[in-house]
Structures are given as C-alpha cells and as structure tokens.
C-alpha cells in the first residue's frame, strides 16, 4: 500500500518506517521543516513537509495515499485534526498510537486529551485501529530505559521509590513496529483497540536489578520513602526550568502497570520480547552491554 507515516522521525516512527518498507509498502513521511531525518536518511522514503498544528498541511501529503499510520502522540491535541484530514482526503484506513497512560488514576491534562482524541477516532468514518503501548524502550533516544541503563552503568547505587514492588511492563520498540504494520493488513483489527505491552510485568526493583546485570554490574538498590521522593521531585521542578524528573512521574511509580494482551495476540499475532532480553538488547545497542 501507499502509506503516509506521521511521526516518521521519532523514536518509534523511524522503526515503523523501516518495517513498512520491509513489508513492501511505499512510505511517504510527513515531517516538520527542519526535523532531523538522519535516522531514516538514505532509505526509500518520500518526504512531505508540514505541521500537525496546521492540519490542512496534511491534505497534500494524503493525496494518493491508501492508508495512514500515526506514530505521533495523540496527547498533544492533534488527533481530531488528523482524523478530519483523512476524512477530507478520502483515506479511510488508519492506525493510531494511543497510550496506556489513560488508565492512570492521577489527574492529567494529557490523559483527557488522549481520551478526547480516541473518542474522535472512534466516532469517525475511518476504518481505524488504536494501539495503546506501555512505556516504550529499545535503543538510543527512548527517554526511559536508556536513562536507567546509563545510570546503572555509572552510579554506585540506584534509588527505588518505596519498596519497589509496583509493577511495570515496558514494551520493546521493535515489537511495536511489527504490530503497527500488521494492523494495516488484518481485517479483524479494523475498529479495534489493542493494549500492546511488554511480554510480562516486572517489579520496579526487579527492573532496576536487571538493568544493572545488563550492563555487567552488581545490583545495588537503595529504598527511598515515597513521600520523600515526591517532595524531592517537586523541589527539582522549582529549581530547574527543565527538570530531569517531575513529581507526577514519581507518583506514577506508585501505580501498578500490568496489562494483558490476549486480543492483540489473537488478532495481530502479537508476541513481544521478554523484558530481560529486551534490556540486554538495548544495553548492547547503547554500547553498555557485556558478552554472555
């Protein structure tokens, strides 16, 4: 198919771009002016410049396309504009990325924006699929596990909030690329919403321990009371214009993130990598891994 890919230069999008080409699709990438195309430069891609803040710029990019894959977050309010552009251009098949963060019990403006975007997608005339990943990792630039692995390689010990017993279920980015492309071709996936997490959940303590092992170091973990961690994060927010950690992120560490994915396995053949294996792969990609 002729596919317009939105978010092609992002961490997840550039892997989807390569997966689409590998499966024989023609890929047109919708990119901002001045965006870094280095990760997909030299590939058999067509580029169209535009900006999601101006949905009208999507219309030329959608001309002649048969489907759309949006790897861009719908948490920034762009979802309804993308839907409207697809409907105007007559492109019916579309795959969107949502997020399992909509299940948080914490107040969040992004949560409300994501829910509103999903509602707009559901109410549209498109043949849509919504994929809801958990925390994404798998290589340089993932903003999550990369920081964890680099800290494990550098720091003498790692702080764990509370007892570190809350569950996390990060998803490997290559698995998302595969499932996004499969969703385009599977009739059962049309008008379907799928949670796409990692293969199993780990406690935060176990995740941190495995990060140390992935970089060849002995795990050393220090428990920090949750209340102290939250206060510390709030102080960091006051002191730094771009804080490395926010209080909301710490509070979310106190929520379990444990998801089943029977529907994605049934309809999309979803078979994610085990998180321990994924951590080791990422450590190797970052140049931090050890021979095994």
Secondary structure, 3 states (H helix, E strand, C coil): CEEEEECCCCCCHHHHHHHHHHCCCEEEEEECCCCCCHHHCCCCEEEEECCCCCCCHHHHHHCCCCEEEECCCHHHCCHHHHHHHHHHHCCCEEEEECCHHHHCCCCCHHHHHHHHHHHHHHCCCCEEEEEEECCEECCCCCCCHHHHHHHHHHCCCEEEECCCCCEECCEEHHHHHHHHHHHHHCHHHCCEEEEECCCCCEEHHHHHHHHHHHCCCCCCEEEECHHHHHHHHHHHHHHCCCCCCCHHHHHHCCCCCCCCCHHHHHHHCCCCCCHHHHHHHHHHHCCCCCCC
